[in-house]
Amino acid sequence: MGDSVYVGNAGKDAALDRGWLLGHFKGVGDPRRSEAVEIKWGVHRRGDARLRWVEGEERTALLVLISGRFRVELPGRSVLLKEQGDYVVWGRGVDHSWCAEEESVVLTVRWPSVPGYAVEGAVSPGSR
């Protein structure tokens, strides 16, 4: 059973793969490898923001606020997550962007896990 079980810490493991804990990008044989879903533990400094919108999204996403104050921008709508447990879901084809209004921790779940899909260099670091 050891090969099919993984025990870790989201904060520590997230630092190893740009926040992503589970998805197609984990190694073959790793219990965190999944073609069905991706999970990210996002730790953001105040002012962290996407440099550009994600366009042509191919997945459905769920973003849950763990702590802080986090704004998600969607076409024609701005959603402020300010209480622990606040969340937003958007579907395929919905463009989006975001900004951490305070130091924030968010859990993102996306499905399916799409190989080769990434927006590189899309985050501007905030100031402390």
N, C-alpha and C positions, 0 to 999 in steps of 0.2 A: 504494500500500500504506500510506502514511502515515496515512490516516484509519482503518484497521483495526488499527493497532498503538498501544499506549499503554505508555510506560515511565515508571515512577514509583518512589517510595519509600513503603513501607507506613506508616512512622511519620509522615511529612509529609502524605501524602494522607489518612490516617485522621482527622487533626485537622480536615479540611474537612467531614466528613459523619458525625459521631458514631461514627467508627471504621469505617464501611462503605466497602469498596473496590469492590464489585461487586454489582449487583442491578438490579431494575426501576426504582429511583429515580434512576439516572443518566440524563443527558440523551439524547434521541434522537440517534443518530449517534455516541455515545460508545462505544468498544469495550468499556467496562466495564459497559454496560447488558446485563442478562440477565433474562429472565422465568423461567429455569430454576433459578437458584441465587443466593444472596447470600453474600458473604464479608466478614468483619469482622476487623480487626486491633485487638484490645482491649488498651489499656495501662491498668492499674489500680494505684492507690496502695494501700498496705496499709490494710485496713479498708473499701475500697470494697465495697458490697453492694447487692443489689436491695432496694428498700423493701418490695416485695410480690412474691409469686410470680407467674410467668406462668401463666395458666390458659387452658385451651382452645387450646393450641398447635396450629396447623394445619400445621406443617412438621416434617420430620425435621432433626435437628441433629447436628453433629460439632464438638466443642470440643477443641482440641489445646493443651497447655501448651508454650509456647516458653521461658519462664523464670518463676521465682518459685514460689509455692505457692498453689493455687487450689482452692476447695471448691465442688462443684456439689451442690445439694440436689435430690433427686428423691423422689417419694412413697415413704416407707418405706425410703429409702436415702440415705446421704451418701457422696459420692465425693471423695476427696482426690487431686488431681493434684499430685505433688511432684517428679517427675523430668522433665527435658526430654523431650518426646515422649509423655508420658502423655496419654491421651485418653479421652473418653466420648462415646457416641452415644445419643441418645434419639429415639423416633419420635413421630409425630403423636399428639396427645391426652395426652402425658406432661407434666404440669405441672412447673415447675422454678424454682429460685432459685440464687443463687451469692454467694460472698464471697471477696475476695482476702485470704488470710491473710498474705501478704507482697506487696511490689511484684511485679506479675505482668504478663506479656505472654501473651495467648492468641489463637489463630486460631480463628474460628468459621465454619463453613460450614453454611448452611441451605438446604433445598430443599423445594418450589419457592419462588420469590420471589413473595410475596403482596402486591400493591398495597394500600395503606391499612392494613396491619397494623403497629401499633407500640404499645409501652407507654411512654407519655410520663412523664417525671419519675420513673422507677422506680429510680434509682440514688442512693444516699447516698454523698457523697464521704468518703473516709477521711482520716485525719490523717497528716501527714508527721512 
